[in-house]
Amino acid sequence: MKFLSFIFILVTFCSSALADTLSVEYSSFYSHLKKIDNEETPALQFAFGFKNVRNGGLCQIQSANIVTQKVTLPVTITPEYRFLLPTEKALKQAKAVVELELGENSNQCDMSVQLETKPSYLQTQYTHQELQDLYQQYAIFFDDMGSFLSFLMPPVSGLQFYFDNIDRDSIPDALYVDEHHVVVSEDWLEQGAQVSFSEAPYRITAITK
């Protein structure tokens, strides 16, 4: 299986006099955010970050702000050094920029975009219908992106659930489990089953073939 991990180079970064400071036009983020801001994909969000080109890990982000001529809005950074942005046309019209302070040289960091499930959809139990709904939303996104980019995107083949700790005894034997992940495959979804976990996952992403 190929787990969902993809990187979009969104912008050419504009560095200030400090090598670890980046100013990125909000419009560059907005062009992607609006692709999932619709009724067909209400459970999905983009989590942004910067991948270190040398070691493949995420670059440290010390702080981030959305800045316009009138206001400065703080952006929350996760412990994994990712951040979310609002989908606001007004920020695009105001020519906002996202200013970021990195803990390492910016020329070693490329923009990373992760498609994942919103926190409100992270729970301990999922009915078959809830699993199907999440699966279909990812499938819709990849189908739309394939059409938009004029080439065939890999089809979605399942869902991957991320955990800090997994109680293997609570997981059905038919599901793939490793130390921190549970995989719900397309074939398993077709059986019409539901699933329960001992704790809620901290992330859900799609799996592609």
C-alpha positions as CSV (number, residue, x, y, z in Angstrom):
1,M,0.0,0.0,0.0
2,K,1.1,3.5,-0.6
3,F,0.1,5.7,2.2
4,L,-1.0,9.2,1.5
5,S,2.0,11.5,1.6
6,F,2.2,14.3,-0.9
7,I,4.0,17.6,-1.2
8,F,2.9,20.6,-3.2
9,I,5.4,23.3,-3.9
10,L,2.9,26.2,-3.6
11,V,5.0,29.3,-3.8
12,T,8.4,30.7,-4.3
13,F,9.4,31.8,-0.8
14,C,10.4,35.4,-0.1
15,S,12.9,35.5,2.7
16,S,13.7,38.5,4.8
17,A,17.1,39.5,5.9
18,L,17.0,36.5,8.4
19,A,17.4,33.1,6.7
20,D,14.7,31.6,9.0
21,T,11.9,34.1,8.3
22,L,9.4,33.4,5.5
23,S,6.6,35.6,4.1
24,V,4.2,33.7,2.0
25,E,1.2,35.3,0.2
26,Y,-2.1,34.0,1.7
27,S,-3.5,33.7,-1.8
28,S,-1.1,30.8,-2.4
29,F,-2.8,28.9,0.4
30,Y,-6.3,30.1,-0.5
31,S,-6.1,28.6,-4.0
32,H,-5.8,25.2,-2.3
33,L,-8.1,25.8,0.7
34,K,-11.0,26.6,-1.5
35,K,-10.8,23.2,-3.2
36,I,-12.2,21.5,-0.1
37,D,-14.4,24.3,1.1
38,N,-17.7,22.8,-0.2
39,E,-20.6,20.6,0.8
40,E,-19.0,17.5,-0.7
41,T,-15.9,17.4,1.6
42,P,-17.0,18.9,5.0
43,A,-14.9,16.5,7.0
44,L,-11.5,17.3,5.3
45,Q,-8.9,20.0,6.0
46,F,-5.4,20.8,4.8
47,A,-2.6,20.9,7.4
48,F,0.4,22.9,6.2
49,G,4.0,22.5,7.2
50,F,7.5,22.5,5.8
51,K,9.4,19.4,5.1
52,N,13.2,19.4,5.6
53,V,14.8,18.4,2.2
54,R,17.7,16.7,4.0
55,N,16.1,14.5,6.6
56,G,12.5,14.3,5.5
57,G,11.2,15.5,8.8
58,L,9.1,18.6,9.4
59,C,11.0,21.9,9.9
60,Q,10.5,23.6,13.3
61,I,8.0,26.5,13.2
62,Q,8.5,28.9,16.1
63,S,5.6,31.2,15.3
64,A,3.2,32.1,12.5
65,N,0.9,35.1,11.9
66,I,-1.5,36.2,9.1
67,V,-0.7,39.8,8.5
68,T,-2.7,42.5,6.6
69,Q,-2.3,46.3,6.6
70,K,-4.8,46.5,9.4
71,V,-4.6,43.4,11.6
72,T,-2.2,40.6,12.7
73,L,-3.8,37.2,13.4
74,P,-1.9,34.6,15.3
75,V,-1.8,31.1,13.8
76,T,-1.6,28.0,16.1
77,I,1.3,25.6,15.5
78,T,0.7,21.9,16.4
79,P,3.4,19.9,18.3
80,E,4.2,18.3,14.9
81,Y,5.0,21.8,13.4
82,R,1.9,21.9,11.2
83,F,-0.7,24.7,11.0
84,L,-4.2,25.3,9.7
85,L,-5.5,28.4,7.9
86,P,-9.0,29.8,7.5
87,T,-10.6,29.9,4.1
88,E,-11.4,33.6,3.9
89,K,-11.7,35.4,0.6
90,A,-11.4,38.7,2.5
91,L,-7.9,37.8,3.5
92,K,-7.0,37.2,-0.2
93,Q,-8.6,40.5,-1.2
94,A,-6.6,42.3,1.6
95,K,-3.4,40.8,0.1
96,A,-2.6,39.1,3.4
97,V,0.7,37.3,4.0
98,V,1.5,34.5,6.3
99,E,4.7,35.3,8.2
100,L,6.6,32.4,9.7
101,E,9.6,32.1,11.9
102,L,11.4,28.8,11.3
103,G,13.9,27.1,13.6
104,E,16.2,26.3,10.7
105,N,17.3,27.8,7.4
106,S,14.3,28.3,5.1
107,N,16.3,27.2,2.0
108,Q,16.2,23.7,3.5
109,C,12.4,23.7,3.9
110,D,9.8,22.9,1.2
111,M,6.0,23.4,1.7
112,S,4.2,20.3,2.7
113,V,0.4,19.9,2.5
114,Q,-1.4,17.1,4.3
115,L,-5.0,16.3,3.6
116,E,-6.6,14.9,6.8
117,T,-9.9,14.6,8.6
118,K,-11.0,17.5,10.8
119,P,-10.8,17.0,14.6
120,S,-14.6,17.0,15.0
121,Y,-14.6,13.7,13.1
122,L,-12.1,12.0,15.3
123,Q,-14.0,9.6,17.6
124,T,-13.8,6.2,19.3
125,Q,-16.6,4.5,17.3
126,Y,-17.5,4.6,13.6
127,T,-20.6,3.1,12.0
128,H,-20.3,1.7,8.6
129,Q,-22.0,4.7,7.1
130,E,-19.6,7.1,8.9
131,L,-16.6,5.2,7.5
132,Q,-18.1,5.2,4.0
133,D,-18.8,9.0,4.2
134,L,-15.1,9.7,5.1
135,Y,-13.9,7.3,2.4
136,Q,-16.2,8.9,-0.2
137,Q,-15.0,12.4,0.7
138,Y,-11.4,11.5,0.1
139,A,-12.4,9.7,-3.2
140,I,-14.2,12.9,-4.4
141,F,-11.2,15.1,-3.7
142,F,-8.8,12.8,-5.5
143,D,-11.2,12.5,-8.5
144,D,-11.6,16.2,-8.7
145,M,-7.9,16.8,-8.4
146,G,-7.2,14.3,-11.2
147,S,-9.7,16.2,-13.4
148,F,-8.2,19.6,-12.4
149,L,-4.6,18.6,-13.0
150,S,-5.4,16.8,-16.2
151,F,-3.8,13.5,-15.2
152,L,-4.9,10.4,-13.4
153,M,-4.5,10.7,-9.6
154,P,-4.1,7.4,-7.7
155,P,-7.4,6.0,-6.5
156,V,-8.2,5.9,-2.8
157,S,-8.0,2.4,-1.4
158,G,-8.8,2.9,2.2
159,L,-8.4,5.0,5.4
160,Q,-5.5,5.1,7.8
161,F,-6.1,6.0,11.5
162,Y,-3.3,7.3,13.6
163,F,-2.9,6.6,17.4
164,D,-0.5,7.4,20.2
165,N,-1.2,3.9,21.6
166,I,-3.2,1.1,20.2
167,D,-5.1,-1.6,22.1
168,R,-4.7,-4.4,19.6
169,D,-7.3,-6.5,21.4
170,S,-10.0,-4.0,20.5
171,I,-9.2,-4.1,16.8
172,P,-10.9,-6.6,14.5
173,D,-8.5,-9.3,13.2
174,A,-9.3,-8.4,9.6
175,L,-7.7,-5.0,9.9
176,Y,-4.0,-4.2,9.4
177,V,-2.4,-2.8,12.6
178,D,1.1,-1.7,13.4
179,E,2.5,0.2,16.3
180,H,0.6,3.5,15.7
181,H,-1.7,2.9,12.7
182,V,-4.9,1.0,11.9
183,V,-5.8,0.6,8.2
184,V,-9.4,0.2,7.1
185,S,-9.2,-1.0,3.5
186,E,-11.7,-0.6,0.7
187,D,-12.4,-4.3,0.8
188,W,-13.1,-4.3,4.5
189,L,-15.5,-1.3,4.0
190,E,-17.4,-3.2,1.4
191,Q,-18.3,-5.8,4.1
192,G,-20.5,-3.2,5.8
193,A,-18.8,-3.5,9.2
194,Q,-18.3,-0.9,11.9
195,V,-15.3,-0.3,14.1
196,S,-14.6,0.7,17.7
197,F,-11.3,1.9,19.2
198,S,-10.1,2.2,22.8
199,E,-9.2,5.8,22.2
200,A,-9.9,8.3,19.4
201,P,-7.4,8.6,16.6
202,Y,-5.5,11.9,16.4
203,R,-5.6,11.9,12.6
204,I,-7.2,10.1,9.7
205,T,-5.8,10.2,6.2
206,A,-6.5,8.4,3.0
207,I,-4.5,5.5,1.5
208,T,-3.9,5.4,-2.2
209,K,-3.0,2.5,-4.5
